[in-house]
Amino acid sequence: MELVLLMPITIPAAQERPLRSEAVHLWTERRLTSRGGAWRGYFKRHVDSALALLGLIATSPILLVAIILVRLTSRGPAFYSQVRLGYRGSPFTIYKIRTMFHDCERLSGARWCTPGDPRITPLGRWLRRTHVDELPQLWNVLRGDMSLIGPRPERPEFVPQLEQVIPRYQERLLVRPGLSGLAQIQLPPDTDLDSVRRKLAYDLHYVEYLGFFLDVRIVVHTLGYLLGMPFRLMNVVAPVPSGATIEDAYEAHVSAPDSPSCVEPFPQLQSA
């Protein structure tokens, strides 16, 4: 459910897309805010905070055991922090339990994770498989950096490149990033630009139709995902949008001649 780059993204000049004006972005944001109503703002933020606090209290014994095991089995700190981009491109520090060898990107730089990645510790593989390494992000939710449900936050090193080659990529920043989301419960981790583009279609569907009942259904799916329940079975209990319907809608939108497929970078991203 996490995106880590395997190599820097190079953008062929032929694939670069002209950026649209900030007015397009402001129009899009006003339209989405009016559709989402109060749940997009006040209520969602307070529900997130309450559930995050309860989650931190309930999982504190698991966190403590994980911290001790990480310190005992590999050199380096138990926690891992990294800058990510949040609502409207504002940077924040995300927290996780460390699953890779300490300072593993010092020589290689940022990379996507690969199957059998040698940078991941033996304990880290278990932490990732059970998603225990993600629990410290409940603190990010409590602080207001993140939401329980939303697109996964991306690293600032990659966003300018991705928004150049993938139409509407920046619109995923119109909501707070989340611990789980519509894309995360259905799609595997990203490995290339095609997989990023596919996941974006799900993120934008969520941004477009964000609401209380959609969030509840994603929470139910997330619990089923953590318990190893098949998506098809969970979709009978709590149906969510999926498949070709979402991806075809995205392709149809970006292929329209007058589609606002890209927007001007937020001020926070221009120097990234």
Rosetta blueprint (number, residue, H / E / L):
1 M L
2 E L
3 L L
4 V L
5 L E
6 L L
7 M L
8 P L
9 I L
10 T L
11 I L
12 P L
13 A H
14 A H
15 Q H
16 E L
17 R L
18 P L
19 L L
20 R L
21 S L
22 E H
23 A H
24 V H
25 H H
26 L H
27 W H
28 T H
29 E H
30 R H
31 R H
32 L H
33 T H
34 S H
35 R H
36 G H
37 G H
38 A H
39 W H
40 R H
41 G L
42 Y H
43 F H
44 K H
45 R H
46 H H
47 V H
48 D H
49 S H
50 A H
51 L H
52 A H
53 L H
54 L H
55 G H
56 L H
57 I H
58 A H
59 T H
60 S H
61 P H
62 I H
63 L H
64 L H
65 V H
66 A H
67 I H
68 I H
69 L H
70 V H
71 R H
72 L H
73 T H
74 S L
75 R L
76 G L
77 P L
78 A L
79 F E
80 Y E
81 S E
82 Q E
83 V E
84 R E
85 L E
86 G L
87 Y H
88 R H
89 G H
90 S L
91 P E
92 F E
93 T E
94 I E
95 Y E
96 K E
97 I E
98 R L
99 T L
100 M E
101 F L
102 H L
103 D L
104 C L
105 E L
106 R L
107 L L
108 S L
109 G L
110 A L
111 R L
112 W E
113 C L
114 T L
115 P L
116 G L
117 D L
118 P L
119 R L
120 I E
121 T L
122 P H
123 L H
124 G H
125 R H
126 W H
127 L H
128 R H
129 R H
130 T H
131 H L
132 V H
133 D H
134 E H
135 L L
136 P L
137 Q H
138 L H
139 W H
140 N H
141 V H
142 L H
143 R H
144 G L
145 D L
146 M L
147 S E
148 L E
149 I E
150 G L
151 P L
152 R L
153 P L
154 E L
155 R L
156 P L
157 E L
158 F L
159 V H
160 P H
161 Q H
162 L H
163 E H
164 Q H
165 V H
166 I L
167 P L
168 R L
169 Y H
170 Q H
171 E H
172 R H
173 L H
174 L H
175 V L
176 R L
177 P L
178 G E
179 L E
180 S E
181 G L
182 L L
183 A L
184 Q L
185 I L
186 Q L
187 L L
188 P L
189 P L
190 D L
191 T L
192 D L
193 L H
194 D H
195 S H
196 V H
197 R H
198 R H
199 K H
200 L H
201 A H
202 Y H
203 D H
204 L H
205 H H
206 Y H
207 V H
208 E H
209 Y H
210 L L
211 G L
212 F H
213 F H
214 L H
215 D H
216 V H
217 R H
218 I H
219 V H
220 V H
221 H H
222 T H
223 L H
224 G H
225 Y H
226 L H
227 L L
228 G L
229 M L
230 P L
231 F H
232 R H
233 L H
234 M H
235 N H
236 V H
237 V H
238 A L
239 P L
240 V L
241 P L
242 S L
243 G L
244 A H
245 T H
246 I H
247 E H
248 D H
249 A H
250 Y H
251 E H
252 A H
253 H H
254 V H
255 S H
256 A L
257 P L
258 D L
259 S L
260 P L
261 S L
262 C L
263 V L
264 E L
265 P L
266 F L
267 P H
268 Q H
269 L H
270 Q L
271 S L
272 A L
